[in-house]
Every structure is written in C-alpha cells, then in structure tokens.
Amino acid sequence: MSELEISPKATIIIDMMKFHLKTIDRLNEFVERLLFETSGSVPELSLLAKMRKEDIDSYSYSDKATFVYDYYRDKQSALEKLFQEPMKAVKIRRFKTDNPELIYDAYFKKGKYSSSLTVALSI
C-alpha cells in the first residue's frame, strides 16, 4: 500500500465499499445518496457509516442464541453480520476471547453501532 501511496483511509473506504455495495442496486443507491451527502470531510465514508447503521438495524442479530449458534458454525460470517463490517483475520485476532457470549454482551454494552475494534478492546 505504501509503495502505491494508498492512504489507510482509502483502504478503509475500499473495504467498506466492497462489504456494503455487493449488488448493483446497492451501488446505485450509494451513488444516488452520495450526491446529497454533505457531512464530514470524506462524504463517501460518512455515507458508508450511515448505511452500516441502517444495515445493523435491518440485518444484525436480535438475540444472543442465534449469534452464538452462527459463531460456532462460521466465526467470520457471524462477526460480519453482528458488526456489519468486513472481518479480516487481523480484526478477529484482536478479540481477547473466543467466547461468543462475551463478545455479544460486550457489543451491546458498548452500543449496537460500536465497531469491532471498540468491542474487542473492551473485553
């Protein structure tokens, strides 16, 4: 990344776009909404943050038991669904526990819009 002079902020935006804009419809929605996005110094990142919160409200877990079940079947997918953000191996390793119940409890204690990093550091 440094050899290509790609900033860390750009890689965050790219990863979030890959995660949230998986369909043509979702990409079109993003482009249409971006025209009206005025908050923040990087409107793309601000809009992606808003869309993440909307996705948490719509698609994240509503109960611990389902999260725990999914976590034991596929840890990465369960964490992505919970946090609505890409969960690469480096992010997963930041969690000081492999106990899905502790992760879920910490997530709700910190607030449902908390990032995985905030939750991982609180455990």
PECOR-V154195 format. One record per backbone hydrogen bond with DSSP energy under -0.5 kcal/mol. NH is the residue of the N-H (numbers start at 1). CO is the residue of the C=O. If there is no record, write none. Layout:
# PECOR-V154195
nh->NH co->CO
nh->NH co->CO
This chain:
# PECOR-V154195
nh->5 co->2
nh->6 co->1
nh->7 co->5
nh->11 co->7
nh->12 co->8
nh->13 co->9
nh->14 co->10
nh->15 co->11
nh->16 co->12
nh->17 co->13
nh->18 co->14
nh->19 co->15
nh->20 co->16
nh->21 co->17
nh->27 co->23
nh->28 co->24
nh->29 co->25
nh->30 co->26
nh->31 co->27
nh->32 co->28
nh->33 co->29
nh->34 co->30
nh->35 co->31
nh->36 co->33
nh->37 co->33
nh->37 co->34
nh->38 co->36
nh->45 co->42
nh->46 co->42
nh->47 co->43
nh->48 co->44
nh->49 co->45
nh->50 co->46
nh->51 co->47
nh->52 co->48
nh->53 co->49
nh->54 co->50
nh->55 co->51
nh->56 co->52
nh->57 co->53
nh->58 co->54
nh->59 co->55
nh->60 co->55
nh->60 co->56
nh->67 co->63
nh->68 co->64
nh->69 co->65
nh->70 co->66
nh->71 co->67
nh->72 co->68
nh->73 co->69
nh->74 co->70
nh->78 co->74
nh->79 co->75
nh->80 co->76
nh->81 co->77
nh->82 co->78
nh->83 co->79
nh->84 co->80
nh->85 co->80
nh->88 co->86
nh->91 co->88
nh->92 co->88
nh->93 co->89
nh->94 co->90
nh->94 co->91
nh->95 co->92
nh->96 co->120
nh->100 co->98
nh->103 co->99
nh->104 co->100
nh->105 co->101
nh->106 co->102
nh->107 co->103
nh->108 co->104
nh->109 co->105
nh->110 co->106
nh->111 co->107
nh->114 co->111
nh->119 co->115
nh->120 co->116
nh->121 co->117
nh->122 co->118
nh->122 co->119
nh->123 co->119
nh->123 co->120
